[in-house]
């Protein structure tokens, strides 16, 4: 079990800490600490009232909630968003409304989910040529439909 330190800011008081909707859930639901209307095609940051300390060797990913995306067209413009282990500011969720109608976010509404995942540090090595592969330099769509 990975321990993530969390602090609730004054404007987040009374809101639930991130939690799993079911025992098999991968993502912890995040609630909005503020209310606001998200107009059609508008992008906006919503505060969560939370700060976290992700342990070194891990990242926190912020992802859309599938129900909001399917039913209301509400998603994240930068999904998954990454919270680095050295970030200590407030968790903020960038939402975008892809529907033709305005969407109301209420305080306490679950607006995103958070996944804590291990990351690997890598060392890049410059070479003159990369080893060949079956795919080669084929780009988008080059492996079929």
Rosetta constraint file for C-alpha pairs under 8 A:
AtomPair CA 3 CA 55 HARMONIC 7.56 0.50
AtomPair CA 4 CA 52 HARMONIC 6.74 0.50
AtomPair CA 4 CA 53 HARMONIC 5.90 0.50
AtomPair CA 4 CA 54 HARMONIC 5.52 0.50
AtomPair CA 4 CA 55 HARMONIC 6.59 0.50
AtomPair CA 5 CA 52 HARMONIC 5.52 0.50
AtomPair CA 5 CA 53 HARMONIC 5.12 0.50
AtomPair CA 5 CA 54 HARMONIC 7.10 0.50
AtomPair CA 6 CA 50 HARMONIC 6.87 0.50
AtomPair CA 6 CA 51 HARMONIC 5.69 0.50
AtomPair CA 6 CA 52 HARMONIC 4.37 0.50
AtomPair CA 6 CA 53 HARMONIC 6.51 0.50
AtomPair CA 7 CA 50 HARMONIC 5.72 0.50
AtomPair CA 7 CA 51 HARMONIC 5.14 0.50
AtomPair CA 7 CA 52 HARMONIC 6.29 0.50
AtomPair CA 8 CA 12 HARMONIC 5.85 0.50
AtomPair CA 8 CA 13 HARMONIC 6.48 0.50
AtomPair CA 8 CA 49 HARMONIC 5.84 0.50
AtomPair CA 8 CA 50 HARMONIC 4.76 0.50
AtomPair CA 8 CA 51 HARMONIC 6.56 0.50
AtomPair CA 9 CA 13 HARMONIC 6.63 0.50
AtomPair CA 9 CA 49 HARMONIC 4.97 0.50
AtomPair CA 9 CA 50 HARMONIC 5.81 0.50
AtomPair CA 9 CA 51 HARMONIC 7.43 0.50
AtomPair CA 10 CA 49 HARMONIC 7.12 0.50
AtomPair CA 11 CA 33 HARMONIC 6.60 0.50
AtomPair CA 11 CA 49 HARMONIC 5.70 0.50
AtomPair CA 12 CA 33 HARMONIC 5.41 0.50
AtomPair CA 12 CA 48 HARMONIC 6.55 0.50
AtomPair CA 12 CA 49 HARMONIC 3.97 0.50
AtomPair CA 12 CA 50 HARMONIC 6.69 0.50
AtomPair CA 13 CA 49 HARMONIC 7.53 0.50
AtomPair CA 15 CA 31 HARMONIC 7.29 0.50
AtomPair CA 15 CA 33 HARMONIC 7.37 0.50
AtomPair CA 15 CA 108 HARMONIC 6.13 0.50
AtomPair CA 16 CA 31 HARMONIC 7.43 0.50
AtomPair CA 16 CA 108 HARMONIC 7.91 0.50
AtomPair CA 17 CA 30 HARMONIC 7.59 0.50
AtomPair CA 18 CA 28 HARMONIC 5.20 0.50
AtomPair CA 18 CA 29 HARMONIC 5.22 0.50
AtomPair CA 18 CA 30 HARMONIC 5.31 0.50
AtomPair CA 18 CA 31 HARMONIC 7.59 0.50
AtomPair CA 18 CA 114 HARMONIC 7.84 0.50
AtomPair CA 19 CA 28 HARMONIC 4.65 0.50
AtomPair CA 19 CA 29 HARMONIC 5.41 0.50
AtomPair CA 19 CA 30 HARMONIC 7.61 0.50
AtomPair CA 20 CA 25 HARMONIC 5.76 0.50
AtomPair CA 20 CA 26 HARMONIC 7.46 0.50
AtomPair CA 20 CA 27 HARMONIC 6.40 0.50
AtomPair CA 20 CA 28 HARMONIC 4.70 0.50
AtomPair CA 20 CA 29 HARMONIC 6.24 0.50
AtomPair CA 21 CA 25 HARMONIC 6.32 0.50
AtomPair CA 21 CA 28 HARMONIC 7.33 0.50
AtomPair CA 21 CA 29 HARMONIC 7.12 0.50
AtomPair CA 26 CA 115 HARMONIC 6.56 0.50
AtomPair CA 27 CA 113 HARMONIC 5.14 0.50
AtomPair CA 27 CA 114 HARMONIC 5.04 0.50
AtomPair CA 27 CA 115 HARMONIC 4.85 0.50
AtomPair CA 28 CA 113 HARMONIC 5.13 0.50
AtomPair CA 28 CA 114 HARMONIC 4.94 0.50
AtomPair CA 28 CA 115 HARMONIC 6.45 0.50
AtomPair CA 29 CA 110 HARMONIC 6.07 0.50
AtomPair CA 29 CA 111 HARMONIC 7.49 0.50
AtomPair CA 29 CA 112 HARMONIC 5.99 0.50
AtomPair CA 29 CA 113 HARMONIC 4.38 0.50
AtomPair CA 29 CA 114 HARMONIC 6.35 0.50
AtomPair CA 30 CA 48 HARMONIC 7.08 0.50
AtomPair CA 30 CA 110 HARMONIC 5.42 0.50
AtomPair CA 30 CA 111 HARMONIC 6.04 0.50
AtomPair CA 30 CA 112 HARMONIC 5.30 0.50
AtomPair CA 30 CA 113 HARMONIC 5.48 0.50
AtomPair CA 30 CA 114 HARMONIC 6.83 0.50
AtomPair CA 31 CA 48 HARMONIC 6.06 0.50
AtomPair CA 31 CA 107 HARMONIC 7.43 0.50
AtomPair CA 31 CA 108 HARMONIC 5.00 0.50
AtomPair CA 31 CA 109 HARMONIC 5.12 0.50
AtomPair CA 31 CA 110 HARMONIC 4.18 0.50
AtomPair CA 31 CA 111 HARMONIC 5.66 0.50
AtomPair CA 31 CA 112 HARMONIC 7.23 0.50
AtomPair CA 32 CA 46 HARMONIC 6.30 0.50
AtomPair CA 32 CA 47 HARMONIC 5.98 0.50
AtomPair CA 32 CA 48 HARMONIC 4.85 0.50
AtomPair CA 32 CA 49 HARMONIC 7.75 0.50
AtomPair CA 32 CA 105 HARMONIC 7.64 0.50
AtomPair CA 32 CA 106 HARMONIC 7.13 0.50
AtomPair CA 32 CA 107 HARMONIC 5.35 0.50
AtomPair CA 32 CA 108 HARMONIC 5.20 0.50
AtomPair CA 32 CA 109 HARMONIC 5.58 0.50
AtomPair CA 32 CA 110 HARMONIC 6.43 0.50
AtomPair CA 32 CA 111 HARMONIC 6.28 0.50
AtomPair CA 33 CA 46 HARMONIC 7.41 0.50
AtomPair CA 33 CA 47 HARMONIC 5.50 0.50
AtomPair CA 33 CA 48 HARMONIC 4.66 0.50
AtomPair CA 33 CA 49 HARMONIC 5.57 0.50
AtomPair CA 33 CA 107 HARMONIC 5.17 0.50
AtomPair CA 33 CA 108 HARMONIC 6.07 0.50
AtomPair CA 34 CA 46 HARMONIC 6.75 0.50
AtomPair CA 34 CA 47 HARMONIC 6.37 0.50
AtomPair CA 34 CA 48 HARMONIC 7.53 0.50
AtomPair CA 34 CA 105 HARMONIC 7.77 0.50
AtomPair CA 34 CA 106 HARMONIC 6.61 0.50
AtomPair CA 34 CA 107 HARMONIC 4.67 0.50
AtomPair CA 34 CA 108 HARMONIC 7.58 0.50
AtomPair CA 35 CA 104 HARMONIC 7.51 0.50
AtomPair CA 35 CA 105 HARMONIC 5.25 0.50
AtomPair CA 35 CA 106 HARMONIC 4.33 0.50
AtomPair CA 35 CA 107 HARMONIC 4.82 0.50
AtomPair CA 36 CA 104 HARMONIC 5.97 0.50
AtomPair CA 36 CA 105 HARMONIC 5.23 0.50
AtomPair CA 36 CA 106 HARMONIC 6.60 0.50
AtomPair CA 37 CA 102 HARMONIC 6.64 0.50
AtomPair CA 37 CA 103 HARMONIC 5.67 0.50
AtomPair CA 37 CA 104 HARMONIC 4.43 0.50
AtomPair CA 37 CA 105 HARMONIC 5.96 0.50
AtomPair CA 38 CA 42 HARMONIC 6.00 0.50
AtomPair CA 38 CA 43 HARMONIC 7.39 0.50
AtomPair CA 38 CA 44 HARMONIC 7.35 0.50
AtomPair CA 38 CA 96 HARMONIC 7.52 0.50
AtomPair CA 38 CA 97 HARMONIC 6.35 0.50
AtomPair CA 38 CA 102 HARMONIC 5.63 0.50
AtomPair CA 38 CA 103 HARMONIC 5.12 0.50
AtomPair CA 38 CA 104 HARMONIC 6.18 0.50
AtomPair CA 38 CA 105 HARMONIC 7.27 0.50
AtomPair CA 39 CA 97 HARMONIC 6.61 0.50
AtomPair CA 39 CA 101 HARMONIC 6.72 0.50
AtomPair CA 39 CA 102 HARMONIC 4.21 0.50
AtomPair CA 39 CA 103 HARMONIC 6.31 0.50
AtomPair CA 40 CA 97 HARMONIC 5.33 0.50
AtomPair CA 40 CA 98 HARMONIC 6.20 0.50
AtomPair CA 40 CA 99 HARMONIC 5.72 0.50
AtomPair CA 40 CA 100 HARMONIC 5.20 0.50
AtomPair CA 40 CA 101 HARMONIC 5.29 0.50
AtomPair CA 40 CA 102 HARMONIC 5.21 0.50
AtomPair CA 40 CA 103 HARMONIC 7.66 0.50
AtomPair CA 41 CA 96 HARMONIC 6.36 0.50
AtomPair CA 41 CA 97 HARMONIC 4.97 0.50
AtomPair CA 41 CA 98 HARMONIC 5.20 0.50
AtomPair CA 41 CA 99 HARMONIC 6.98 0.50
AtomPair CA 41 CA 100 HARMONIC 7.56 0.50
AtomPair CA 42 CA 96 HARMONIC 5.61 0.50
AtomPair CA 42 CA 97 HARMONIC 5.70 0.50
AtomPair CA 42 CA 98 HARMONIC 7.91 0.50
AtomPair CA 43 CA 77 HARMONIC 7.66 0.50
AtomPair CA 43 CA 94 HARMONIC 6.75 0.50
AtomPair CA 43 CA 95 HARMONIC 5.58 0.50
AtomPair CA 43 CA 96 HARMONIC 4.31 0.50
AtomPair CA 43 CA 97 HARMONIC 6.79 0.50
AtomPair CA 44 CA 94 HARMONIC 5.49 0.50
AtomPair CA 44 CA 95 HARMONIC 5.54 0.50
AtomPair CA 44 CA 96 HARMONIC 6.63 0.50
AtomPair CA 45 CA 92 HARMONIC 6.05 0.50
AtomPair CA 45 CA 93 HARMONIC 5.38 0.50
AtomPair CA 45 CA 94 HARMONIC 4.31 0.50
AtomPair CA 45 CA 95 HARMONIC 6.29 0.50
AtomPair CA 46 CA 92 HARMONIC 5.54 0.50
AtomPair CA 46 CA 93 HARMONIC 5.18 0.50
AtomPair CA 46 CA 94 HARMONIC 6.33 0.50
AtomPair CA 46 CA 95 HARMONIC 7.36 0.50
AtomPair CA 47 CA 90 HARMONIC 7.28 0.50
AtomPair CA 47 CA 91 HARMONIC 6.57 0.50
AtomPair CA 47 CA 92 HARMONIC 4.68 0.50
AtomPair CA 47 CA 93 HARMONIC 6.54 0.50
AtomPair CA 48 CA 90 HARMONIC 7.21 0.50
AtomPair CA 48 CA 91 HARMONIC 5.83 0.50
AtomPair CA 48 CA 92 HARMONIC 5.88 0.50
AtomPair CA 48 CA 93 HARMONIC 7.44 0.50
AtomPair CA 49 CA 90 HARMONIC 6.52 0.50
AtomPair CA 49 CA 91 HARMONIC 7.09 0.50
AtomPair CA 50 CA 90 HARMONIC 5.53 0.50
AtomPair CA 50 CA 91 HARMONIC 5.67 0.50
AtomPair CA 51 CA 88 HARMONIC 6.17 0.50
AtomPair CA 51 CA 89 HARMONIC 5.88 0.50
AtomPair CA 51 CA 90 HARMONIC 4.70 0.50
AtomPair CA 51 CA 91 HARMONIC 5.75 0.50
AtomPair CA 52 CA 88 HARMONIC 6.35 0.50
AtomPair CA 52 CA 89 HARMONIC 7.89 0.50
AtomPair CA 52 CA 90 HARMONIC 7.79 0.50
AtomPair CA 52 CA 91 HARMONIC 7.60 0.50
AtomPair CA 53 CA 85 HARMONIC 6.40 0.50
AtomPair CA 53 CA 86 HARMONIC 7.27 0.50
AtomPair CA 53 CA 87 HARMONIC 7.19 0.50
AtomPair CA 53 CA 88 HARMONIC 6.35 0.50
AtomPair CA 54 CA 58 HARMONIC 6.41 0.50
AtomPair CA 54 CA 59 HARMONIC 6.43 0.50
AtomPair CA 54 CA 60 HARMONIC 6.88 0.50
AtomPair CA 54 CA 83 HARMONIC 7.94 0.50
AtomPair CA 54 CA 84 HARMONIC 7.05 0.50
AtomPair CA 54 CA 85 HARMONIC 4.52 0.50
AtomPair CA 54 CA 86 HARMONIC 7.31 0.50
AtomPair CA 54 CA 116 HARMONIC 7.99 0.50
AtomPair CA 55 CA 59 HARMONIC 7.84 0.50
AtomPair CA 55 CA 85 HARMONIC 5.70 0.50
AtomPair CA 56 CA 85 HARMONIC 5.52 0.50
AtomPair CA 56 CA 86 HARMONIC 7.84 0.50
AtomPair CA 57 CA 85 HARMONIC 7.52 0.50
AtomPair CA 57 CA 118 HARMONIC 5.83 0.50
AtomPair CA 57 CA 119 HARMONIC 5.55 0.50
AtomPair CA 57 CA 120 HARMONIC 6.93 0.50
AtomPair CA 57 CA 121 HARMONIC 7.86 0.50
AtomPair CA 58 CA 84 HARMONIC 7.68 0.50
AtomPair CA 58 CA 85 HARMONIC 6.47 0.50
AtomPair CA 58 CA 116 HARMONIC 6.68 0.50
AtomPair CA 58 CA 117 HARMONIC 5.45 0.50
AtomPair CA 58 CA 118 HARMONIC 4.24 0.50
AtomPair CA 58 CA 119 HARMONIC 5.29 0.50
AtomPair CA 59 CA 82 HARMONIC 6.54 0.50
AtomPair CA 59 CA 83 HARMONIC 5.86 0.50
AtomPair CA 59 CA 84 HARMONIC 5.30 0.50
AtomPair CA 59 CA 85 HARMONIC 5.95 0.50
AtomPair CA 59 CA 116 HARMONIC 5.74 0.50
AtomPair CA 59 CA 117 HARMONIC 5.50 0.50
AtomPair CA 59 CA 118 HARMONIC 6.33 0.50
AtomPair CA 59 CA 119 HARMONIC 6.59 0.50
AtomPair CA 60 CA 82 HARMONIC 5.73 0.50
AtomPair CA 60 CA 83 HARMONIC 4.88 0.50
AtomPair CA 60 CA 84 HARMONIC 6.70 0.50
AtomPair CA 60 CA 85 HARMONIC 7.85 0.50
AtomPair CA 60 CA 114 HARMONIC 6.51 0.50
AtomPair CA 60 CA 115 HARMONIC 5.61 0.50
AtomPair CA 60 CA 116 HARMONIC 4.39 0.50
AtomPair CA 60 CA 117 HARMONIC 6.31 0.50
AtomPair CA 61 CA 80 HARMONIC 5.61 0.50
AtomPair CA 61 CA 81 HARMONIC 5.43 0.50
AtomPair CA 61 CA 82 HARMONIC 4.74 0.50
AtomPair CA 61 CA 83 HARMONIC 6.25 0.50
AtomPair CA 61 CA 114 HARMONIC 5.54 0.50
AtomPair CA 61 CA 115 HARMONIC 5.06 0.50
AtomPair CA 61 CA 116 HARMONIC 6.23 0.50
AtomPair CA 61 CA 117 HARMONIC 7.44 0.50
AtomPair CA 62 CA 79 HARMONIC 6.95 0.50
AtomPair CA 62 CA 80 HARMONIC 5.39 0.50
AtomPair CA 62 CA 81 HARMONIC 4.94 0.50
AtomPair CA 62 CA 82 HARMONIC 6.43 0.50
AtomPair CA 62 CA 83 HARMONIC 7.71 0.50
AtomPair CA 62 CA 93 HARMONIC 7.52 0.50
AtomPair CA 62 CA 112 HARMONIC 6.60 0.50
AtomPair CA 62 CA 113 HARMONIC 5.73 0.50
AtomPair CA 62 CA 114 HARMONIC 4.65 0.50
AtomPair CA 62 CA 115 HARMONIC 6.57 0.50
AtomPair CA 63 CA 76 HARMONIC 6.91 0.50
AtomPair CA 63 CA 79 HARMONIC 5.72 0.50
AtomPair CA 63 CA 80 HARMONIC 5.04 0.50
AtomPair CA 63 CA 81 HARMONIC 6.76 0.50
AtomPair CA 63 CA 112 HARMONIC 5.74 0.50
AtomPair CA 63 CA 113 HARMONIC 5.24 0.50
AtomPair CA 63 CA 114 HARMONIC 6.24 0.50
AtomPair CA 63 CA 115 HARMONIC 7.75 0.50
AtomPair CA 64 CA 68 HARMONIC 7.65 0.50
AtomPair CA 64 CA 69 HARMONIC 6.98 0.50
AtomPair CA 64 CA 74 HARMONIC 7.84 0.50
AtomPair CA 64 CA 75 HARMONIC 5.21 0.50
AtomPair CA 64 CA 76 HARMONIC 5.74 0.50
AtomPair CA 64 CA 79 HARMONIC 7.21 0.50
AtomPair CA 64 CA 80 HARMONIC 7.90 0.50
AtomPair CA 64 CA 111 HARMONIC 7.35 0.50
AtomPair CA 64 CA 112 HARMONIC 4.91 0.50
AtomPair CA 64 CA 113 HARMONIC 6.23 0.50
AtomPair CA 65 CA 69 HARMONIC 6.33 0.50
AtomPair CA 65 CA 75 HARMONIC 7.29 0.50
AtomPair CA 65 CA 111 HARMONIC 6.61 0.50
AtomPair CA 65 CA 112 HARMONIC 5.14 0.50
AtomPair CA 65 CA 113 HARMONIC 6.17 0.50
AtomPair CA 66 CA 70 HARMONIC 6.04 0.50
AtomPair CA 67 CA 71 HARMONIC 5.84 0.50
AtomPair CA 67 CA 72 HARMONIC 7.76 0.50
AtomPair CA 68 CA 72 HARMONIC 5.23 0.50
AtomPair CA 68 CA 73 HARMONIC 6.42 0.50
AtomPair CA 68 CA 74 HARMONIC 5.36 0.50
AtomPair CA 68 CA 75 HARMONIC 7.11 0.50
AtomPair CA 68 CA 111 HARMONIC 7.66 0.50
AtomPair CA 69 CA 73 HARMONIC 4.48 0.50
AtomPair CA 69 CA 74 HARMONIC 4.62 0.50
AtomPair CA 69 CA 75 HARMONIC 5.31 0.50
AtomPair CA 70 CA 74 HARMONIC 7.81 0.50
AtomPair CA 72 CA 97 HARMONIC 7.84 0.50
AtomPair CA 72 CA 99 HARMONIC 6.47 0.50
AtomPair CA 72 CA 103 HARMONIC 7.55 0.50
AtomPair CA 73 CA 97 HARMONIC 5.74 0.50
AtomPair CA 73 CA 98 HARMONIC 4.85 0.50
AtomPair CA 73 CA 99 HARMONIC 4.92 0.50
AtomPair CA 74 CA 95 HARMONIC 6.63 0.50
AtomPair CA 74 CA 96 HARMONIC 5.74 0.50
AtomPair CA 74 CA 97 HARMONIC 4.73 0.50
AtomPair CA 74 CA 98 HARMONIC 6.18 0.50
AtomPair CA 74 CA 99 HARMONIC 7.42 0.50
AtomPair CA 75 CA 95 HARMONIC 5.69 0.50
AtomPair CA 75 CA 96 HARMONIC 5.54 0.50
AtomPair CA 75 CA 97 HARMONIC 6.75 0.50
AtomPair CA 75 CA 98 HARMONIC 7.60 0.50
AtomPair CA 76 CA 80 HARMONIC 7.68 0.50
AtomPair CA 76 CA 93 HARMONIC 7.70 0.50
AtomPair CA 76 CA 94 HARMONIC 5.79 0.50
AtomPair CA 76 CA 95 HARMONIC 4.74 0.50
AtomPair CA 76 CA 96 HARMONIC 5.76 0.50
AtomPair CA 77 CA 94 HARMONIC 6.77 0.50
AtomPair CA 77 CA 95 HARMONIC 6.51 0.50
AtomPair CA 77 CA 96 HARMONIC 6.03 0.50
AtomPair CA 78 CA 94 HARMONIC 7.59 0.50
AtomPair CA 83 CA 87 HARMONIC 6.66 0.50
AtomPair CA 93 CA 111 HARMONIC 7.87 0.50
AtomPair CA 93 CA 112 HARMONIC 7.29 0.50
AtomPair CA 97 CA 102 HARMONIC 7.55 0.50
AtomPair CA 97 CA 103 HARMONIC 7.24 0.50
AtomPair CA 105 CA 109 HARMONIC 6.63 0.50
AtomPair CA 132 CA 136 HARMONIC 6.41 0.50
AtomPair CA 135 CA 143 HARMONIC 7.70 0.50
AtomPair CA 138 CA 142 HARMONIC 5.21 0.50
AtomPair CA 138 CA 143 HARMONIC 7.69 0.50
AtomPair CA 141 CA 145 HARMONIC 6.46 0.50
